Amino acid sequence: AMTGDYEAETLYMSDIDFDIRRRKIFWCAKVDTSKPQSYRKSMWSGDLSEDLTTIANSSVILSNINCESIAVDWVNQLLYITSDTGSIEVTDYNGDILRAIIWSGLNRPRAIEVDPEYGYLFYTDWGIYRPHLGR
């Protein structure tokens, strides 16, 4: 397991995406099983042999959110996230804004992907009442 800047506790990643043009990696991570997940970002050197511990010691964008999945909109520099709130939310690369964009008709949104060139957002809802794929 990787260690982060949280007193060398174990870091568990649940999803990862990247902006290759800006050389940034974004992920959902849980520091340990008792603490909420956080979104982190890191500058990536482009060297695939880079030590993953360096990536783990990056800045926290949002914390106290139980992240399920993350998708990077590299065109508009936005992050789309699913969490245990039962909604799909969006934030900028710095975490300065956090806004729910889909909350009606969702039970347990899980995986999420974005196609910013065509303006599509795809997601899964694993809820027991109406599981579905959405766009």
VEXLUMZA-516181 format. One record per residue: x, y, z of N, C-alpha, C in turn; residue in one letter; residue number from 0. Coordinates in steps of 0.02 Angstrom, whole numbers, plus 50000, padded with zeros to 5 digits. Each point is the difference from the previous one (the first is absolute). Layout:
// residues N
+-------+-------+-------+-------+-------+-------+-------+-------+-------+------+-------+
|   n.u |   n.v |   n.w |  ca.u |  ca.v |  ca.w |   c.u |   c.v |   c.w | doti | fimar |
+-------+-------+-------+-------+-------+-------+-------+-------+-------+------+-------+
|     X |     Y |     Z |     X |     Y |     Z |     X |     Y |     Z |    a |   NUM |
...
+-------+-------+-------+-------+-------+-------+-------+-------+-------+------+-------+
// end
This chain:
// residues 135
+-------+-------+-------+-------+-------+-------+-------+-------+-------+------+-------+
|   n.u |   n.v |   n.w |  ca.u |  ca.v |  ca.w |   c.u |   c.v |   c.w | doti | fimar |
+-------+-------+-------+-------+-------+-------+-------+-------+-------+------+-------+
| 50042 | 49940 | 50000 | 49958 | 50060 | 50000 | 50044 | 50062 | 50000 |    a |     0 |
| 49971 | 50055 | 49976 | 50037 | 50063 | 49997 | 49990 | 50038 | 50065 |    m |     1 |
| 50046 | 50043 | 50016 | 49991 | 50043 | 50058 | 49995 | 50072 | 49976 |    t |     2 |
| 49961 | 50039 | 50037 | 49991 | 50070 | 49982 | 50025 | 50046 | 50054 |    g |     3 |
| 49977 | 50062 | 49999 | 50023 | 50048 | 50048 | 49958 | 50000 | 50064 |    d |     4 |
| 49963 | 49948 | 50012 | 49959 | 49993 | 50059 | 50035 | 49956 | 50051 |    y |     5 |
| 50056 | 50023 | 50026 | 50037 | 49964 | 50051 | 50016 | 49929 | 49979 |    e |     6 |
| 50018 | 49992 | 49937 | 50022 | 49935 | 49972 | 49947 | 49946 | 50007 |    a |     7 |
| 49937 | 50018 | 49997 | 49947 | 49951 | 50002 | 49991 | 49970 | 49929 |    e |     8 |
| 49967 | 49944 | 49996 | 49990 | 49966 | 49936 | 49948 | 50039 | 49959 |    t |     9 |
| 50015 | 50005 | 49935 | 49957 | 50036 | 49953 | 49967 | 49950 | 49953 |    l |    10 |
| 49933 | 50000 | 49998 | 49962 | 49955 | 49956 | 49968 | 50042 | 49945 |    y |    11 |
| 50016 | 49985 | 49938 | 49971 | 50036 | 49943 | 49939 | 49963 | 49974 |    m |    12 |
| 49947 | 50038 | 49983 | 49940 | 49970 | 49972 | 49992 | 50016 | 49926 |    s |    13 |
| 50029 | 50055 | 49976 | 49995 | 50018 | 49929 | 50055 | 50050 | 49983 |    d |    14 |
| 50017 | 50004 | 49936 | 50053 | 50044 | 49978 | 49984 | 50024 | 49929 |    i |    15 |
| 50017 | 50062 | 49985 | 49994 | 50028 | 49933 | 50054 | 50053 | 49993 |    d |    16 |
| 50010 | 50026 | 49940 | 50056 | 50046 | 49990 | 49985 | 50050 | 49945 |    f |    17 |
| 50037 | 50055 | 50002 | 50001 | 50051 | 49948 | 50070 | 49997 | 49971 |    d |    18 |
| 50009 | 49966 | 49945 | 50066 | 49988 | 49973 | 50032 | 50064 | 49974 |    i |    19 |
| 49960 | 50046 | 49973 | 50027 | 50063 | 49973 | 50031 | 50041 | 50056 |    r |    20 |
| 49966 | 50004 | 50057 | 50024 | 50040 | 50056 | 50043 | 49959 | 50049 |    r |    21 |
| 50008 | 49936 | 49984 | 50042 | 49955 | 50039 | 49978 | 49996 | 50073 |    r |    22 |
| 49935 | 49989 | 50009 | 49973 | 49993 | 50068 | 49963 | 49934 | 50006 |    k |    23 |
| 50008 | 49970 | 50058 | 49964 | 49938 | 50016 | 49953 | 50016 | 50058 |    i |    24 |
| 49938 | 49976 | 49994 | 49950 | 50010 | 50052 | 49974 | 49932 | 50022 |    f |    25 |
| 49988 | 49993 | 50064 | 49971 | 49937 | 50023 | 49959 | 50008 | 50063 |    w |    26 |
| 49958 | 49950 | 50011 | 49963 | 49994 | 50062 | 50041 | 49954 | 50044 |    c |    27 |
| 50009 | 50018 | 50062 | 50040 | 49959 | 50045 | 49971 | 50001 | 50070 |    a |    28 |
| 50007 | 49945 | 50033 | 49981 | 49994 | 50070 | 50064 | 49987 | 50038 |    k |    29 |
| 50012 | 50040 | 50050 | 50062 | 49994 | 50038 | 50002 | 49935 | 50040 |    v |    30 |
| 49948 | 49984 | 50034 | 49991 | 49934 | 50030 | 49926 | 49987 | 50004 |    d |    31 |
| 49980 | 49942 | 50022 | 49930 | 49981 | 49996 | 49954 | 50040 | 50047 |    t |    32 |
| 50028 | 50037 | 50047 | 49958 | 50038 | 50046 | 49994 | 50073 | 49983 |    s |    33 |
| 50037 | 50024 | 49949 | 49999 | 50071 | 49984 | 49968 | 50012 | 49932 |    k |    34 |
| 49969 | 50059 | 49989 | 49970 | 50015 | 49935 | 50050 | 50003 | 49944 |    p |    35 |
| 49975 | 49993 | 49940 | 50043 | 50002 | 49941 | 50015 | 50073 | 49981 |    q |    36 |
| 50051 | 50008 | 49961 | 50021 | 50066 | 49978 | 50017 | 49997 | 49926 |    s |    37 |
| 50000 | 50057 | 49969 | 50023 | 50004 | 49931 | 50068 | 50032 | 50003 |    y |    38 |
| 50047 | 49972 | 49962 | 50068 | 50025 | 50000 | 50021 | 50015 | 49929 |    r |    39 |
| 50048 | 50043 | 49993 | 50028 | 50013 | 49934 | 50076 | 50001 | 50006 |    k |    40 |
| 50032 | 49988 | 49946 | 50073 | 50001 | 50000 | 50025 | 50020 | 49932 |    s |    41 |
| 50055 | 50034 | 49998 | 50034 | 50012 | 49937 | 50036 | 49936 | 49983 |    m |    42 |
| 49994 | 49979 | 49940 | 50032 | 49938 | 49978 | 50058 | 50018 | 49955 |    w |    43 |
| 50056 | 49970 | 50013 | 50060 | 50016 | 49961 | 49997 | 49970 | 49930 |    s |    44 |
| 49957 | 49951 | 49989 | 49997 | 49966 | 49936 | 50047 | 49940 | 49999 |    g |    45 |
| 50041 | 49993 | 50050 | 50046 | 49944 | 50005 | 49963 | 49943 | 50035 |    d |    46 |
| 49988 | 49946 | 49964 | 49961 | 49945 | 50029 | 50036 | 49965 | 50056 |    l |    47 |
| 50064 | 50012 | 50008 | 50037 | 49969 | 50055 | 49997 | 50043 | 50064 |    s |    48 |
| 49963 | 50055 | 49997 | 49995 | 50044 | 50058 | 49974 | 49961 | 50061 |    e |    49 |
| 50028 | 50013 | 50057 | 49981 | 49967 | 50062 | 49927 | 50019 | 50017 |    d |    50 |
| 49957 | 49951 | 50009 | 49930 | 50013 | 50016 | 49991 | 50035 | 50067 |    l |    51 |
| 50048 | 49994 | 50045 | 49996 | 50035 | 50063 | 50000 | 50076 | 49988 |    t |    52 |
| 50037 | 50023 | 49950 | 50001 | 50071 | 49983 | 49931 | 50023 | 49980 |    t |    53 |
| 49965 | 49960 | 49961 | 49932 | 50017 | 49979 | 49953 | 50000 | 50060 |    i |    54 |
| 50008 | 49953 | 50045 | 49957 | 49996 | 50059 | 50007 | 50060 | 50046 |    a |    55 |
| 50059 | 50032 | 50000 | 50012 | 50057 | 50043 | 49981 | 50065 | 49965 |    n |    56 |
| 49940 | 50003 | 49973 | 49977 | 50058 | 49963 | 49946 | 50036 | 50040 |    s |    57 |
| 49973 | 50053 | 49971 | 49952 | 50041 | 50037 | 49930 | 49972 | 49998 |    s |    58 |
| 49964 | 50009 | 50054 | 49930 | 49980 | 50005 | 49957 | 50055 | 49970 |    v |    59 |
| 49955 | 49981 | 49955 | 49956 | 50050 | 49971 | 49936 | 50005 | 50042 |    i |    60 |
| 49967 | 49945 | 50012 | 49940 | 49997 | 50041 | 50009 | 49944 | 50050 |    l |    61 |
| 49975 | 50009 | 50060 | 50003 | 49946 | 50049 | 49931 | 49993 | 50032 |    s |    62 |
| 49993 | 49947 | 50039 | 49937 | 49984 | 50034 | 49943 | 49986 | 49951 |    n |    63 |
| 50018 | 49972 | 49942 | 49950 | 49978 | 49951 | 50016 | 49928 | 49983 |    i |    64 |
| 49951 | 49957 | 50003 | 50011 | 49929 | 49984 | 49994 | 49990 | 49925 |    n |    65 |
| 50055 | 50006 | 49967 | 50005 | 49996 | 49927 | 49991 | 49929 | 49976 |    c |    66 |
| 49962 | 49991 | 49947 | 49995 | 49936 | 49966 | 50040 | 50001 | 49935 |    e |    67 |
| 49992 | 50054 | 49961 | 50031 | 50004 | 49934 | 50014 | 50073 | 49983 |    s |    68 |
| 50047 | 50010 | 49954 | 50020 | 50067 | 49979 | 50012 | 50000 | 49924 |    i |    69 |
| 49980 | 50053 | 49966 | 50012 | 50007 | 49929 | 50025 | 50070 | 49986 |    a |    70 |
| 50053 | 50006 | 49960 | 50031 | 50063 | 49985 | 49975 | 50028 | 49933 |    v |    71 |
| 49975 | 50062 | 50003 | 49983 | 50038 | 49939 | 50059 | 50045 | 49986 |    d |    72 |
| 50045 | 49977 | 49957 | 50061 | 50036 | 49986 | 49989 | 50063 | 49959 |    w |    73 |
| 49943 | 50005 | 49966 | 49986 | 50060 | 49960 | 49982 | 50059 | 50045 |    v |    74 |
| 49955 | 49988 | 50049 | 49976 | 50053 | 50044 | 50034 | 50000 | 50068 |    n |    75 |
| 50048 | 49955 | 50011 | 50036 | 49992 | 50063 | 49952 | 49990 | 50059 |    q |    76 |
| 49956 | 49950 | 49992 | 49952 | 49983 | 50052 | 50007 | 49927 | 50018 |    l |    77 |
| 49980 | 49983 | 50061 | 49999 | 49932 | 50025 | 49928 | 49981 | 50016 |    l |    78 |
| 49977 | 49946 | 49972 | 49934 | 49973 | 50016 | 50009 | 49942 | 50047 |    y |    79 |
| 49960 | 49999 | 50053 | 50009 | 49949 | 50052 | 49933 | 49969 | 50020 |    i |    80 |
| 50003 | 49937 | 50020 | 49943 | 49968 | 50032 | 50022 | 49985 | 50072 |    t |    81 |
| 49952 | 50005 | 50045 | 50015 | 49988 | 50070 | 49939 | 49970 | 50033 |    s |    82 |
| 50004 | 49991 | 50065 | 49945 | 49969 | 50037 | 49943 | 50049 | 50013 |    d |    83 |
| 50002 | 50059 | 49971 | 49946 | 50049 | 50009 | 49939 | 49984 | 49957 |    t |    84 |
| 50007 | 49952 | 49954 | 49946 | 49984 | 49954 | 49994 | 50050 | 49944 |    g |    85 |
| 50054 | 50036 | 49986 | 49999 | 50049 | 49947 | 50065 | 49997 | 49960 |    s |    86 |
| 50000 | 50034 | 49943 | 50061 | 50009 | 49961 | 50018 | 50073 | 50008 |    i |    87 |
| 50064 | 50012 | 50017 | 50022 | 50068 | 50015 | 50057 | 50019 | 49954 |    e |    88 |
| 50012 | 50066 | 49996 | 50054 | 50026 | 49958 | 50040 | 50050 | 50042 |    v |    89 |
| 50065 | 50001 | 49988 | 50044 | 50049 | 50032 | 50053 | 50020 | 49950 |    t |    90 |
| 50034 | 50055 | 50013 | 50056 | 50019 | 49957 | 50063 | 49963 | 50023 |    d |    91 |
| 50053 | 50009 | 49964 | 50063 | 49965 | 50016 | 50027 | 50016 | 50069 |    y |    92 |
| 49982 | 50058 | 50028 | 50025 | 50019 | 50066 | 49952 | 49983 | 50056 |    n |    93 |
| 49941 | 49977 | 49984 | 49950 | 49985 | 50051 | 49967 | 50062 | 50028 |    g |    94 |
| 50004 | 50056 | 49963 | 49972 | 50063 | 50024 | 49924 | 50000 | 49998 |    d |    95 |
| 49971 | 49963 | 49954 | 49927 | 49994 | 49996 | 49982 | 49927 | 50007 |    i |    96 |
| 49943 | 49986 | 50027 | 49972 | 49932 | 50002 | 49925 | 50008 | 49994 |    l |    97 |
| 49974 | 49974 | 49945 | 49929 | 50010 | 49986 | 49969 | 49935 | 49976 |    r |    98 |
| 49942 | 49982 | 50027 | 49963 | 49942 | 49976 | 49968 | 50018 | 49933 |    a |    99 |
| 50010 | 49957 | 49950 | 49970 | 50013 | 49935 | 49945 | 49951 | 49982 |    i |   100 |
| 50002 | 49939 | 50029 | 49946 | 49952 | 49992 | 49985 | 49971 | 50069 |    i |   101 |
| 49940 | 50006 | 50023 | 49981 | 49973 | 50065 | 49933 | 49966 | 49999 |    w |   102 |
| 49959 | 50016 | 49951 | 49934 | 49971 | 49995 | 50004 | 49933 | 49963 |    s |   103 |
| 49966 | 49950 | 50025 | 49997 | 49935 | 49967 | 50060 | 49955 | 50011 |    g |   104 |
| 50046 | 50022 | 50043 | 50059 | 49959 | 50015 | 49993 | 49969 | 50069 |    l |   105 |
| 50026 | 49939 | 50006 | 50000 | 49967 | 50064 | 50071 | 49988 | 50024 |    n |   106 |
| 50041 | 49968 | 49959 | 50070 | 49988 | 50017 | 50044 | 50007 | 49938 |    r |   107 |
| 50013 | 50062 | 49979 | 50043 | 50009 | 49941 | 50070 | 49972 | 50013 |    p |   108 |
| 50028 | 49969 | 49950 | 50065 | 49966 | 50011 | 50052 | 50023 | 49949 |    r |   109 |
| 50007 | 49965 | 49945 | 50052 | 50017 | 49951 | 49978 | 50061 | 49959 |    a |   110 |
| 50049 | 50040 | 49979 | 49985 | 50060 | 49962 | 50056 | 50012 | 49948 |    i |   111 |
| 49980 | 50021 | 49941 | 50047 | 50019 | 49947 | 49972 | 50061 | 49965 |    e |   112 |
| 50045 | 50040 | 49972 | 49979 | 50061 | 49965 | 50034 | 50002 | 49932 |    v |   113 |
| 49962 | 50024 | 49950 | 50027 | 50012 | 49933 | 49990 | 50075 | 49987 |    d |   114 |
| 50049 | 50042 | 50020 | 49991 | 50072 | 49996 | 49997 | 50026 | 49928 |    p |   115 |
| 50029 | 49964 | 49953 | 49998 | 50023 | 49931 | 49930 | 49997 | 49970 |    e |   116 |
| 49960 | 49953 | 50023 | 49931 | 49994 | 49975 | 49948 | 50021 | 50053 |    y |   117 |
| 50023 | 50016 | 50059 | 49955 | 50024 | 50053 | 49959 | 49946 | 50033 |    g |   118 |
| 50026 | 49939 | 50003 | 49964 | 49945 | 50032 | 50030 | 49982 | 50068 |    y |   119 |
| 49956 | 49980 | 50045 | 50019 | 49974 | 50065 | 49964 | 49933 | 50007 |    l |   120 |
| 50037 | 49947 | 50012 | 49973 | 49934 | 50008 | 50010 | 49977 | 50072 |    f |   121 |
| 49951 | 49965 | 50028 | 50005 | 49977 | 50069 | 49959 | 49936 | 50009 |    y |   122 |
| 50017 | 49964 | 50053 | 49960 | 49942 | 50020 | 49968 | 50016 | 50067 |    t |   123 |
| 49941 | 49972 | 50011 | 49966 | 50005 | 50065 | 49987 | 49929 | 50022 |    d |   124 |
| 50030 | 49980 | 50056 | 49995 | 49932 | 50025 | 49944 | 49993 | 50051 |    w |   125 |
| 49956 | 50048 | 50005 | 49947 | 49998 | 50050 | 49953 | 49941 | 49991 |    g |   126 |
| 49969 | 49979 | 50055 | 49956 | 49942 | 49997 | 49932 | 50016 | 49970 |    i |   127 |
| 49981 | 50064 | 49998 | 49934 | 50018 | 49975 | 49997 | 50006 | 49924 |    y |   128 |
| 50051 | 50028 | 49970 | 50001 | 50010 | 49928 | 50071 | 50001 | 49973 |    r |   129 |
| 50036 | 49944 | 50002 | 50068 | 50000 | 49974 | 49999 | 50015 | 49925 |    p |   130 |
| 50048 | 50042 | 49977 | 50000 | 50019 | 49930 | 50066 | 50032 | 49979 |    h |   131 |
| 50009 | 50005 | 49935 | 50053 | 50039 | 49970 | 49969 | 50066 | 49979 |    l |   132 |
| 50033 | 50055 | 50013 | 49973 | 50066 | 49982 | 50047 | 50040 | 49957 |    g |   133 |
| 49969 | 50047 | 49964 | 50039 | 50046 | 49959 | 49968 | 50068 | 50004 |    r |   134 |
+-------+-------+-------+-------+-------+-------+-------+-------+-------+------+-------+
// end
